[in-house]
Amino acid sequence: MASMGLNLDEQKAVDRFRTEVVEPSMTKLVILDFWAEWCGPCKALTPVLEKVAADYADKGVVLAKINVDEEQFIAAQFQVRSIPTVYAMFQGQPVADLTNARSESQLKQTLDQLLAQLPIDGAAGDAVAPDVGQFIAMGEEVLAAGEAERAAGIFRQVVEMAPHDAAAQGGLIRALVAGGQADEARAVAGALPPEIAESAPVRQALAALELAAERVDDSELQVLRAAAAEAPADMDRQFAFAQAAFAAGERDEAAEVLLRMIASDREWNEGAARARLLQMFESVGLEDPWTVATRRCLSRVLFG
């Protein structure tokens, strides 16, 4: 499973969580209990949770338990700081924090309120997308750290759970691009559900994919760099080098070249240098610190 980006233990943890919590929660209300053998309050709460779950079984309530010592990976994704921690889960999404409901009457009162609001026996077509935000955040952190292959594996897992999640699909495409797997990235992009194809995360990913087409090997990049240095007034050479430099991960160098081109002749080739720089911004992310800083530079060039 290393090729999927997660190590074997993490892969097993995700699979168990999907089987024991996410899948049952698509049609039932799951009481999710984070506990440990050494936790005294956990042992006191367990009989209460088990009794309430049994009493409400015919109403679509089930109990799932996560041992934080054995499932540290899952506990970390939920940012469990203390135990017992108890959530109510419906269709993959935490819908209530039950941690402070320690008595049978408190639990039943909260469950009654939830059951009155949730379509426990609703059609699958009305399902809410699973709450995979913590896994997406983890994938973004891993990708930002330069571990493209592992990030792609994480995003693949999220896409399996939530194929219509635009952030997950966009993250997968960007991770594949970063890992040099442009063909696979194009295949993922070609199979995107139509309803998310125009979303911001997917547009960002597709911009990155388009720019990746300019990637060249190191020797060719050096040739393009030398050619641009020899003829600083040759816009075609400057543009070709800027594209290749960005595709090779040399964002600062690419931006410097394009900014000089814009300062020299912003209308060259119908504003191609500015258009390409804006496309780079979109591919990196409009909130990324590099984009923010470079946009300031662009504003100074354009407006003085």
C-alpha positions as CSV (number, residue, x, y, z in Angstrom):
1,M,0.0,0.0,0.0
2,A,3.0,2.3,0.1
3,S,2.3,3.3,-3.5
4,M,-1.1,4.6,-2.3
5,G,0.7,7.2,-0.1
6,L,-0.4,5.8,3.2
7,N,1.7,3.3,5.2
8,L,0.2,-0.1,5.9
9,D,-1.1,0.8,9.4
10,E,-2.7,4.0,8.2
11,Q,-4.3,2.2,5.2
12,K,-5.8,-0.4,7.6
13,A,-7.0,2.3,10.0
14,V,-8.8,4.2,7.2
15,D,-10.4,1.0,5.9
16,R,-11.6,0.1,9.4
17,F,-13.0,3.5,10.0
18,R,-14.8,3.5,6.6
19,T,-16.3,0.0,7.3
20,E,-17.1,0.5,11.0
21,V,-18.2,4.1,11.1
22,V,-18.7,5.8,7.7
23,E,-20.6,3.1,5.9
24,P,-23.1,2.4,8.8
25,S,-23.6,6.1,9.3
26,M,-24.9,6.5,5.8
27,T,-28.2,5.1,6.9
28,K,-28.0,5.1,10.7
29,L,-27.0,7.4,13.5
30,V,-23.6,6.2,14.9
31,I,-22.5,7.0,18.4
32,L,-18.7,7.2,18.0
33,D,-16.9,6.7,21.3
34,F,-13.1,7.4,21.6
35,W,-11.8,5.5,24.6
36,A,-8.8,3.6,26.1
37,E,-8.4,0.7,28.5
38,W,-6.6,2.8,31.1
39,C,-9.3,5.5,31.1
40,G,-11.5,5.3,34.2
41,P,-14.3,7.7,33.0
42,C,-14.4,5.7,29.8
43,K,-15.2,2.5,31.7
44,A,-17.9,4.3,33.6
45,L,-19.5,5.7,30.4
46,T,-19.3,2.5,28.4
47,P,-22.4,0.7,30.0
48,V,-24.4,3.9,29.6
49,L,-23.6,4.2,25.9
50,E,-24.2,0.5,25.3
51,K,-27.6,0.6,27.0
52,V,-28.8,3.7,25.2
53,A,-27.6,2.3,21.8
54,A,-29.5,-0.9,22.6
55,D,-32.6,1.0,23.6
56,Y,-32.5,3.1,20.4
57,A,-31.4,0.3,18.0
58,D,-34.9,0.1,16.5
59,K,-34.6,3.8,15.8
60,G,-31.5,3.4,13.7
61,V,-28.8,4.1,16.4
62,V,-25.6,2.0,16.6
63,L,-22.5,2.3,18.8
64,A,-18.9,2.3,17.3
65,K,-15.9,2.4,19.6
66,I,-12.4,3.7,18.7
67,N,-9.6,2.7,21.0
68,V,-7.2,5.7,20.8
69,D,-4.2,3.6,21.7
70,E,-4.9,1.2,18.8
71,E,-6.2,3.8,16.4
72,Q,-3.9,6.7,17.0
73,F,-4.1,7.7,13.3
74,I,-7.9,8.1,13.3
75,A,-7.9,9.8,16.7
76,A,-5.4,12.3,15.4
77,Q,-7.6,13.2,12.4
78,F,-10.4,14.0,14.8
79,Q,-8.0,16.0,17.0
80,V,-9.0,14.1,20.1
81,R,-7.4,15.9,23.1
82,S,-9.0,13.9,26.0
83,I,-11.1,10.9,26.5
84,P,-13.8,9.9,26.6
85,T,-14.8,11.9,23.5
86,V,-18.1,11.0,22.0
87,Y,-19.6,12.2,18.7
88,A,-22.9,11.5,16.9
89,M,-22.1,10.7,13.2
90,F,-24.6,10.7,10.4
91,Q,-23.7,10.1,6.7
92,G,-20.0,10.4,7.5
93,Q,-20.4,13.7,9.2
94,P,-20.2,14.6,13.0
95,V,-23.5,16.1,13.8
96,A,-23.2,16.5,17.5
97,D,-20.6,16.4,20.3
98,L,-22.1,14.0,23.0
99,T,-19.0,14.1,25.3
100,N,-20.8,16.1,28.0
101,A,-23.9,13.9,27.9
102,R,-22.8,11.4,30.6
103,S,-26.1,10.2,31.9
104,E,-28.6,8.0,30.2
105,S,-31.3,10.7,30.3
106,Q,-28.9,13.3,28.8
107,L,-27.9,11.0,26.0
108,K,-31.5,10.1,25.2
109,Q,-32.6,13.7,25.2
110,T,-29.9,14.6,22.7
111,L,-30.6,11.6,20.5
112,D,-34.3,12.4,20.5
113,Q,-33.5,15.9,19.2
114,L,-31.1,14.5,16.5
115,L,-33.5,11.8,15.4
116,A,-36.3,14.4,15.0
117,Q,-34.1,16.4,12.6
118,L,-32.2,13.7,10.6
119,P,-33.7,11.5,7.8
120,I,-32.3,8.3,9.3
121,D,-34.4,6.2,6.8
122,G,-34.0,8.7,4.0
123,A,-33.1,7.7,0.4
124,A,-29.5,7.3,-0.5
125,G,-29.9,10.1,-3.0
126,D,-30.5,12.6,-0.2
127,A,-27.2,11.6,1.5
128,V,-24.9,14.3,2.9
129,A,-21.3,14.0,1.7
130,P,-19.0,12.4,4.2
131,D,-17.1,14.8,6.4
132,V,-13.6,14.2,5.0
133,G,-12.2,17.7,5.8
134,Q,-9.6,16.4,8.2
135,F,-8.2,14.0,5.6
136,I,-8.2,16.7,2.9
137,A,-6.2,19.0,5.3
138,M,-3.8,16.2,5.9
139,G,-3.3,15.6,2.2
140,E,-2.6,19.3,1.7
141,E,-0.1,19.4,4.5
142,V,1.7,16.3,3.1
143,L,1.7,17.9,-0.4
144,A,3.1,21.2,0.9
145,A,5.9,19.2,2.5
146,G,6.9,17.9,-0.9
147,E,5.6,14.3,-0.5
148,A,3.6,14.2,-3.7
149,E,3.2,10.4,-3.9
150,R,2.0,10.1,-0.3
151,A,-0.4,13.1,-0.8
152,A,-1.8,11.5,-3.9
153,G,-2.5,8.3,-1.9
154,I,-4.3,10.3,0.8
155,F,-6.4,12.1,-1.8
156,R,-7.3,8.8,-3.5
157,Q,-8.7,7.5,-0.3
158,V,-10.8,10.7,0.2
159,V,-12.1,10.5,-3.4
160,E,-13.2,6.9,-2.8
161,M,-15.2,8.1,0.2
162,A,-16.5,11.3,-1.4
163,P,-16.1,11.2,-5.2
164,H,-18.1,14.5,-5.6
165,D,-15.8,16.5,-3.2
166,A,-14.2,19.1,-5.4
167,A,-11.3,19.8,-2.9
168,A,-10.4,16.1,-2.9
169,Q,-10.5,15.7,-6.7
170,G,-8.5,18.9,-7.1
171,G,-6.0,17.8,-4.5
172,L,-5.5,14.5,-6.2
173,I,-4.9,16.1,-9.6
174,R,-2.4,18.6,-8.1
175,A,-0.6,15.8,-6.2
176,L,-0.3,13.7,-9.3
177,V,1.1,16.7,-11.3
178,A,3.6,17.4,-8.5
179,G,4.7,13.8,-8.6
180,G,5.3,13.9,-12.4
181,Q,2.3,11.8,-13.2
182,A,0.6,14.1,-15.7
183,D,-1.0,11.3,-17.7
184,E,-2.8,9.9,-14.7
185,A,-3.8,13.5,-13.6
186,R,-5.3,14.0,-17.1
187,A,-7.2,10.7,-16.7
188,V,-8.6,11.9,-13.3
189,A,-9.6,15.2,-14.8
190,G,-11.3,13.6,-17.7
191,A,-13.5,11.5,-15.4
192,L,-14.5,14.4,-13.1
193,P,-18.3,14.6,-12.2
194,P,-19.7,17.4,-14.3
195,E,-21.1,19.2,-11.2
196,I,-17.6,19.9,-9.8
197,A,-15.7,20.5,-13.0
198,E,-16.0,24.3,-12.7
199,S,-15.4,24.5,-9.0
200,A,-12.5,26.6,-7.7
201,P,-10.4,23.7,-6.4
202,V,-10.7,21.9,-9.7
203,R,-10.0,25.0,-11.8
204,Q,-6.8,25.4,-9.7
205,A,-5.8,21.8,-10.3
206,L,-6.5,22.0,-14.1
207,A,-4.4,25.2,-14.3
208,A,-1.5,23.3,-12.6
209,L,-2.1,20.4,-15.1
210,E,-1.9,22.7,-18.1
211,L,1.3,24.4,-16.9
212,A,2.8,21.0,-16.3
213,A,2.8,20.3,-20.0
214,E,5.7,22.8,-20.3
215,R,7.9,20.6,-18.1
216,V,11.3,19.7,-19.7
217,D,14.3,17.8,-18.4
218,D,17.1,19.5,-16.5
219,S,19.5,19.7,-19.6
220,E,16.8,21.3,-21.7
221,L,15.9,23.8,-18.9
222,Q,19.5,24.9,-18.8
223,V,19.5,25.4,-22.6
224,L,16.4,27.6,-22.3
225,R,17.9,29.5,-19.4
226,A,21.1,30.2,-21.4
227,A,19.1,31.2,-24.5
228,A,17.0,33.7,-22.4
229,A,20.2,35.1,-20.8
230,E,21.8,35.6,-24.2
231,A,18.9,37.6,-25.6
232,P,17.1,39.5,-22.8
233,A,15.1,41.5,-25.4
234,D,13.8,38.4,-27.1
235,M,10.3,37.9,-25.7
236,D,9.8,34.5,-27.2
237,R,12.9,33.1,-25.5
238,Q,12.0,34.8,-22.2
239,F,8.5,33.4,-22.3
240,A,9.7,29.8,-23.2
241,F,12.1,29.8,-20.3
242,A,9.6,31.2,-17.8
243,Q,7.1,28.5,-18.7
244,A,9.7,25.7,-18.4
245,A,11.1,27.2,-15.1
246,F,7.7,27.3,-13.5
247,A,6.9,23.7,-14.6
248,A,10.3,22.7,-13.0
249,G,9.3,24.2,-9.7
250,E,11.4,27.4,-10.1
251,R,8.5,29.7,-9.4
252,D,10.5,32.7,-8.3
253,E,12.7,32.7,-11.4
254,A,9.7,32.2,-13.7
255,A,7.8,35.1,-12.0
256,E,10.9,37.4,-12.3
257,V,11.1,36.8,-16.0
258,L,7.4,37.4,-16.6
259,L,7.4,40.5,-14.5
260,R,10.3,41.9,-16.5
261,M,8.5,41.1,-19.7
262,I,5.3,42.9,-18.5
263,A,7.4,45.9,-17.4
264,S,9.0,46.0,-20.8
265,D,6.0,45.5,-23.0
266,R,2.8,44.5,-21.3
267,E,0.9,44.2,-24.6
268,W,3.4,41.7,-26.1
269,N,1.5,38.8,-27.8
270,E,-1.8,40.2,-26.6
271,G,-0.7,40.3,-22.9
272,A,0.5,36.7,-22.9
273,A,3.1,37.3,-20.1
274,R,0.5,38.7,-17.7
275,A,-2.1,36.0,-18.6
276,R,0.5,33.3,-18.0
277,L,1.4,34.8,-14.6
278,L,-2.2,34.9,-13.6
279,Q,-2.6,31.3,-14.6
280,M,0.4,30.5,-12.4
281,F,-1.4,32.3,-9.5
282,E,-4.5,30.2,-10.0
283,S,-2.5,26.9,-10.1
284,V,-0.7,27.7,-6.9
285,G,-3.7,29.1,-5.1
286,L,-4.9,32.7,-4.7
287,E,-4.3,32.6,-0.9
288,D,-0.8,31.0,-1.1
289,P,1.9,33.3,0.3
290,W,3.9,33.1,-2.9
291,T,0.9,34.2,-4.9
292,V,0.1,37.1,-2.6
293,A,3.7,38.4,-2.6
294,T,4.0,38.1,-6.4
295,R,0.6,39.8,-7.0
296,R,2.0,42.7,-5.1
297,C,5.0,42.8,-7.4
298,L,2.6,42.6,-10.4
299,S,0.6,45.5,-9.0
300,R,3.7,47.7,-8.7
301,V,4.7,46.9,-12.2
302,L,1.2,47.7,-13.6
303,F,0.3,50.7,-11.5
304,G,3.7,52.1,-10.3
